[in-house]
């Protein structure tokens, strides 16, 4: 007898133990691909204000986090821990997209279960790396900014696709090459290799967000470029900070017109906040 897809995802979302959560996701995608799970939308959708996570790391204001430099072994461990936390959160984020937006087609489910499965791989790589350096996930404090945006966008799948993959996760495409360079400069090839795997697969994750965002906009008769600008203005008060990795973002489904608009918003934000 087939199991309810959404009940299984809910169990995975609520699971607190990182290893058990990752195993639950691995089984989920296998069972979905093999046709063992069926879509029954008759169960309550929980708000998931705080999905399953271990008691540690403690979540604090980002301003209270320690500086993470690659110049020392301790600093590199801090940075690895911060990335591991992002990847752990990303598992829950991908699962929540399937769990919450139940009127989307099967391909949407397949895409985001695949993303969740790849995020488990990223987490395993980083957690194993931390353990090899006499650390572990949860040793240091972290912040919950990613999940805050998940909660803000749970009312609309278009907002979710625009602002989680195409803003929050796309930021990783901008900063990861620089991190790889810094680890390379100190001869830490193990971390460079891990970050390369994450970087290449995250392009695909952002591309999935781009595809579904653009598809939903067209279904609603909205211009994707103009709508994206409006959403950035609404949620980020006028613009995004930092430089943008054009080659990676173009591979991930951004258009040149969108990137030019982001650059204009960034410059306007700088001028308004001098």
Legacy VTK file of the C-alpha trace (Angstrom):
# vtk DataFile Version 3.0
C-alpha trace
ASCII
DATASET POLYDATA
POINTS 274 float
0.000 0.000 0.000
1.351 3.410 -1.011
2.358 5.846 1.710
1.331 9.490 1.907
4.097 11.676 0.480
3.243 14.653 2.678
3.176 12.636 5.888
6.639 11.316 5.082
7.952 14.814 4.344
6.459 16.109 7.582
8.291 13.419 9.544
11.547 14.345 7.819
10.995 18.043 8.499
10.311 17.432 12.188
13.274 15.065 12.647
15.847 16.743 14.899
18.853 14.455 14.499
20.922 15.516 11.455
21.903 11.979 10.475
18.347 10.681 10.786
17.017 13.654 8.806
19.491 13.014 6.003
18.610 9.310 5.908
14.897 10.146 5.833
15.468 12.426 2.825
17.513 9.778 1.008
14.689 7.259 1.481
12.101 9.852 0.460
13.546 10.502 -2.965
14.097 6.787 -3.596
10.498 5.977 -2.689
9.145 8.895 -4.742
11.178 7.853 -7.791
9.989 4.245 -7.377
6.310 5.232 -7.149
5.883 4.115 -3.547
4.542 7.493 -2.378
1.235 9.047 -3.398
-0.041 12.599 -3.162
-2.806 12.814 -0.560
-3.493 16.460 0.261
-5.999 15.764 3.043
-3.601 16.365 5.932
-3.050 19.626 7.804
-0.143 21.809 6.662
1.814 22.814 9.757
3.329 26.327 9.837
6.804 24.953 10.646
7.949 28.094 12.447
10.862 26.066 13.788
11.448 22.759 11.942
13.359 19.847 13.368
16.947 20.660 14.275
19.318 19.590 17.051
19.485 21.516 20.327
22.875 22.778 19.191
23.920 24.990 17.496
22.415 27.806 19.503
20.809 30.359 17.170
21.890 33.947 17.817
21.783 37.327 16.135
24.249 37.306 13.201
26.025 40.302 14.731
26.955 38.140 17.732
28.736 35.471 15.691
32.502 35.122 15.855
34.581 36.274 12.904
35.488 33.475 10.524
38.919 33.820 8.923
40.846 31.245 6.895
44.175 32.451 8.262
44.051 30.018 11.223
42.870 26.439 11.616
40.316 27.560 14.209
39.001 30.219 11.853
38.661 27.676 9.052
36.693 25.381 11.355
34.376 28.276 12.287
33.767 28.957 8.606
33.154 25.294 7.792
30.672 25.127 10.648
28.798 28.168 9.300
28.557 26.573 5.842
27.411 23.252 7.361
24.627 25.117 9.146
23.507 26.694 5.868
23.440 23.287 4.178
21.488 21.742 7.069
18.916 24.550 6.844
18.768 24.059 3.083
17.539 20.484 3.592
14.527 21.759 5.528
13.993 24.582 3.026
13.765 22.222 0.048
11.463 19.844 1.926
9.178 22.685 2.988
8.671 23.780 -0.628
7.191 20.363 -1.465
5.297 20.040 1.813
3.667 23.469 1.685
2.831 24.127 -1.968
0.702 21.108 -2.746
-0.961 22.372 -5.906
2.292 22.247 -7.859
2.915 19.507 -10.461
4.877 16.305 -9.942
7.979 17.788 -11.571
8.091 20.426 -8.836
8.137 17.637 -6.248
10.880 15.761 -8.097
12.999 18.885 -8.463
12.881 19.901 -4.801
13.282 16.392 -3.430
16.394 16.154 -5.619
17.609 19.453 -4.169
16.969 18.197 -0.622
18.869 15.000 -1.404
21.870 16.945 -2.734
21.799 19.212 0.321
22.143 16.115 2.512
25.272 15.207 0.540
26.680 18.686 1.107
25.953 18.454 4.815
27.589 15.011 5.089
30.729 16.289 3.339
31.039 19.265 5.685
30.136 17.365 8.850
32.713 14.684 8.067
35.282 17.394 7.407
34.511 19.020 10.759
34.861 15.687 12.564
38.228 15.076 10.933
39.273 18.406 12.490
38.071 17.454 15.993
34.880 19.500 15.683
31.241 18.723 14.912
28.055 20.391 13.742
26.578 22.219 16.722
29.842 23.123 18.431
29.466 26.833 17.617
26.558 29.258 17.509
24.767 29.976 14.215
21.932 32.160 12.974
18.446 31.457 11.596
18.173 34.085 8.880
17.441 31.626 6.094
14.438 30.155 7.866
13.100 33.619 8.669
12.667 34.197 4.922
11.014 30.784 4.550
8.375 31.872 7.077
7.862 35.214 5.325
7.200 33.503 1.974
5.061 30.558 2.995
1.900 32.282 1.747
2.944 32.286 -1.926
5.020 29.833 -3.952
6.035 32.593 -6.381
7.515 34.641 -3.555
9.275 31.536 -2.213
10.853 30.680 -5.560
11.933 34.273 -6.132
13.450 34.947 -2.739
14.911 31.694 -1.442
16.671 30.097 -4.430
17.135 33.297 -6.459
18.270 35.576 -3.624
19.345 33.693 -0.496
20.861 30.646 -2.217
22.126 32.627 -5.204
24.219 34.616 -2.760
26.250 31.451 -2.309
27.112 31.544 -6.004
28.521 35.033 -5.480
30.709 34.286 -2.444
31.812 30.649 -2.860
34.514 31.276 -5.498
36.174 33.739 -3.124
36.029 31.221 -0.292
37.561 28.544 -2.510
40.366 30.930 -3.361
41.051 31.685 0.310
41.186 27.994 1.249
43.387 27.339 -1.780
45.810 30.044 -0.648
46.353 28.228 2.664
46.728 24.852 0.916
43.459 23.333 2.190
42.594 21.270 -0.883
40.043 19.121 0.998
37.795 22.111 1.591
38.363 23.490 -1.916
37.107 20.184 -3.349
34.044 20.160 -1.079
33.155 23.747 -1.936
33.544 22.991 -5.644
30.969 20.177 -5.384
28.568 22.448 -3.489
29.082 25.334 -5.914
28.377 23.273 -9.037
25.241 21.678 -7.592
23.954 24.941 -6.124
23.883 26.367 -9.654
21.340 23.649 -10.414
19.337 24.483 -7.286
19.118 28.155 -8.224
18.236 27.118 -11.777
15.299 25.105 -10.427
14.135 28.179 -8.547
14.490 30.296 -11.687
12.493 27.822 -13.762
9.598 27.609 -11.336
9.592 31.331 -10.580
9.426 32.202 -14.268
6.838 29.497 -14.947
4.554 30.750 -12.174
4.905 34.363 -13.326
3.884 33.422 -16.849
0.935 31.394 -15.546
-0.219 34.467 -13.611
0.315 36.834 -16.535
3.145 38.664 -14.751
6.386 39.958 -16.218
9.145 38.002 -14.397
11.733 40.804 -14.543
9.450 43.556 -13.261
7.948 41.295 -10.605
11.386 40.281 -9.343
12.370 43.927 -8.966
9.188 44.618 -7.018
9.787 41.650 -4.712
13.384 42.697 -4.047
12.148 46.180 -3.201
9.422 44.810 -0.913
11.496 42.288 1.019
14.951 43.865 0.928
14.011 47.541 1.092
15.412 48.643 -2.238
18.318 46.431 -3.187
20.742 43.595 -2.532
24.248 44.158 -1.257
27.431 42.653 -2.595
28.767 41.812 -6.025
26.998 39.356 -8.348
28.608 36.375 -10.048
27.231 36.943 -13.542
28.529 33.720 -15.195
27.118 31.477 -12.453
23.831 33.373 -12.218
23.361 33.232 -15.993
23.894 29.448 -15.860
21.339 29.352 -13.040
18.571 30.921 -15.120
19.017 34.638 -14.548
18.720 36.924 -17.558
21.085 39.760 -18.348
18.216 42.226 -17.939
17.612 40.966 -14.391
21.263 41.214 -13.443
21.509 44.727 -14.816
18.443 45.659 -12.744
20.051 44.156 -9.619
23.196 46.188 -10.270
21.117 49.362 -10.631
19.233 48.629 -7.404
22.520 47.965 -5.612
23.991 51.281 -6.708
20.801 53.128 -5.775
20.845 51.454 -2.354
24.444 52.597 -1.810
23.573 56.190 -2.715
20.502 56.245 -0.474
22.474 54.888 2.505
25.639 57.009 2.334
LINES 1 275
274 0 1 2 3 4 5 6 7 8 9 10 11 12 13 14 15 16 17 18 19 20 21 22 23 24 25 26 27 28 29 30 31 32 33 34 35 36 37 38 39 40 41 42 43 44 45 46 47 48 49 50 51 52 53 54 55 56 57 58 59 60 61 62 63 64 65 66 67 68 69 70 71 72 73 74 75 76 77 78 79 80 81 82 83 84 85 86 87 88 89 90 91 92 93 94 95 96 97 98 99 100 101 102 103 104 105 106 107 108 109 110 111 112 113 114 115 116 117 118 119 120 121 122 123 124 125 126 127 128 129 130 131 132 133 134 135 136 137 138 139 140 141 142 143 144 145 146 147 148 149 150 151 152 153 154 155 156 157 158 159 160 161 162 163 164 165 166 167 168 169 170 171 172 173 174 175 176 177 178 179 180 181 182 183 184 185 186 187 188 189 190 191 192 193 194 195 196 197 198 199 200 201 202 203 204 205 206 207 208 209 210 211 212 213 214 215 216 217 218 219 220 221 222 223 224 225 226 227 228 229 230 231 232 233 234 235 236 237 238 239 240 241 242 243 244 245 246 247 248 249 250 251 252 253 254 255 256 257 258 259 260 261 262 263 264 265 266 267 268 269 270 271 272 273
